[in-house]
Amino acid sequence: MGRSRAVGAVIGVVLAGIALVGCASGATGAEPTASSIIPSSAPTATPTPTPDDPLTTVTTLVATATSLQLVDDAGTVVEEFGYLDQPEPVLAAMTRLFEAEPVDEERPGSNHPPPSTAHTWGELEIEVRHYDEERREAESIGLSWPRFAVYFDAPEYDGVELTTPSGIHAGDAFADLHGLLDPDDWTCVGSAVDVVTIEEYVDWQGGEVEREFGVALNHDNGNAPPADDASVIWVGAPYPVAEGCA
């Protein structure tokens, strides 16, 4: 990847034993044997094998408005990492999932984005944002300052699908997404999908306010609607639904 990104803002097996009680001294009759107690036709319980690492079952990464979900082929969320979580666990999970260390790139900050470190596995990027944590604590800043963000540059990487809750991928044509797009939901880098409303403390607004966050679909037309022949360049989250862009 290497480019700068604009910033808008989880079997136990029960073993049963049978105690054989010996006959009293002088008792008549043959001592019972295990075969006379348990019919030979009785099925033998076999434990269901489970993988050593649950991440071996992951087939899909889903970037939602508030978290990165690791999903298996049955649609079960195996692991989930919120964008306000500390980034070390998600980085470790990606390293295990792809069995490789990332390519790292330091990025300087500007008047909008803070300095960051991009950790890239092929078409997946985890961007760790280095915000002022003392200010975050003092002003109770939430998802507007994610500790990490996620970017997908292709529909899949290393056999793992990279998608959104509504099933959108990098490379999809916007002409095929009209039923999934709300023109009122946009970010400063492209359209917003899978939007959710959360409460966040905003100091300059005097307390808790409702804010909308979504998954951004980047295109070449800035914050204007995508061109008729445009395709999704990259998918990124989290992004606030914008009311204006500087």
N, C-alpha and C positions, 0 to 999 in steps of 0.2 A: 504494500500500500504506500506508505511513506508520505502521503499528502496530509496537509493540515485539515482538520475537520472543524466546521463552524459549530459554535455552542449556542443553543438557545436556552438559555437560562444560565426430600427422604426414604428360621423354621426350626421351630423347635421340634425335636423328635422325642416322643415319650416311649421309653423302653419298658415293656411289661415282663416281669419274671414270674415263674411258677415254682413254688416251693414244694418239693416232694417230701412227704413225711414218711419215715420208715415205720415198718410194722413193729409192734411191741414184741418183746422176747417171748418165744413160745407160741406166737400167733400162727395160725395155719393159713395156707394159701400163698400163692406166689406174690412176691413184692411187685407192686405196680411199676411199670416202666413209662418213660416219657411218651413212647409211641402208643401206649394204651390209653393215655390221657388226651393227647393232642392228635387228632386224625391226620394221617399223612397227607391228606388232600388239602389241609388248611393252608391258605395263602401266606406267604412270608412278606412282612411289611418291609418295603424298600424306601429309605429316605429319598425325597426329591432333591437332586443336587442343585445347589445354588452357586452362582459365580462368586469368586473370591472378592471381586470388586464390582459393585452394582453399576458402575459406569460402563462396564462392558456390554450392558444391554441398551445403552443410549443410541438412538438412531436419528434424533432430531434435536436441534437447538431452536428454541422459540424466544424471540425478543419481544417481550410485552412492554407495556408502558411503564411498569414498575419493577420488573425483574427479568432475569434470564432463566428460562426453564430448560432442564435437560429431560427429554421425554423418550420413552421406549417405544417399541413397535406397536404396543397395545394402546398407546396414548396415555400411559401413566407417567406422571411427573416423578422422575427418579431423584432429582436434586433441583433446588431453586435458590437463586442468589439475588437478593434485592440490591438495587443500585446504591442504596445507602449503607450496605454492608461493607465491612473492610474488604479490600480486594484480594488479599492473599488466598483465601479459600477458593475463589473462582479461578484464579490463575493456576493453582495446584490441580484443580479439577480438569481444566483444559489440557494441562500437561499430561495428566493420566489418560484422558480421553483420546488424545491424538498421539500419545507415546512419543512426545517430542517436546523439547524446550522451544519457547517462542523466539522470534526475532524481535529485539527491543530497539526502540528509537525514542530519544529524548526530544521533546518539543517545547520551544519557548512559549511563554504566555503573551497576551496582548491586553488591550483594554477590555476585551470580552472574555475569551477563554483564559483559564489559568495555565501555568506550566503543566505539562502532562508527560506520561510515559506510555507509548503505544507498545503493546505486546501482541505480536501477530503470528498466527498459525495459518499460513496459506491465505484463504479468503475470509478468515475471521480475525477481527481485531478487538481486543479488550483495551480500552484507553483509560488508564488510571489518572484521575484529575487531582492535582495538588492544590486544593483550595486552602484558604486560611482557616484552619480548624478552630483557632481561638475565636475568630469572628463568627464561625458557624455556631459555636457554643453560646456566644454572647447574644446572638440575634436569632437563635433557634431556626436556622436555615435548613430546610429539608431537601426535597427532591429537586428543587431548583439548582442545587449544587450536588449532583450525584458524585459518589466517590469513584465510580467507574461507569463507563458507557460501553455499549456494544455496537459493532458495525459488521454487516455482512456485505461482501462484494460479489457474491455469486450465489446461485441456488443451493449449492452444496460444497462441502470440502471433505476430502478423504472418506467419502461414503456417508457423511453425516449431513442431513438436510438442514439448511439455514433458512428460517422462515419467520412469519409473524402469526399471531392468533387467527387472523383471517386468511392465512395461507398465501401471502404475497412474498415474492422472492425478488432479489436483485436480478435485473434482466427482463422482468415482466413488462409488457407494453401497457402504457397507461390507458390506451384505447380499450383494453380488455378489463379494466378495473373500475369502470364508471359506476357500477352498482355497489362498489365498496368504498367509494370516496364521497365525502361530504365537502362541498366547496367552502363551507365555513370553518373546516378543520384544516389548518395549514400551519407550517412552521416557517422559520426564516431560511430554511434550506430545502423546502419542498412540502408536498402534501403530508397530512397527518392521518394515520389510521389507528384503529383499535384504541380509541381515546377513552380515558377514564377520568373521573373527577375525584380529586382528593382534597382534604383540608390541610392547609399548610400555614404555619405562622409566618406572617410577613411584617417585619418590624415597621417599615415605613407606611404600611396600611393599617397599623394599629392593632394587630391581632390575627386571629384565625380567619382565613379567607379560603374560598373554594377556587382551586386552580385545575385546569385541564392539562393532562399530559398524554402524549401518544407516541407512536412509532413513526419516524420520518421516512419518507420515500424521496430520495434526492433526485433532482433532474437539473438540466442545464438552464432553467428559466428563472433562477433565483426564487423569490417569494411570489412570483406570478404563477398562474396556472400552467401546467406543463403543455408543451406544444402537442399538436395532434399526433405526431409521429414519435413522441418521446418514449423512452423506456426508463425504468428505475435503474439509476446508476448504482446506488447503494442504499441499504436499509440501516437505519440507526435509531438507537433508543438509549435513554429517554430524552424526549424533547417536549417543551411546553408548547401548547397551542398558542400561537402568537396573536397579539392585538395590533402589533406594529413592529417594525424592524428598523434598527438604527443603521 
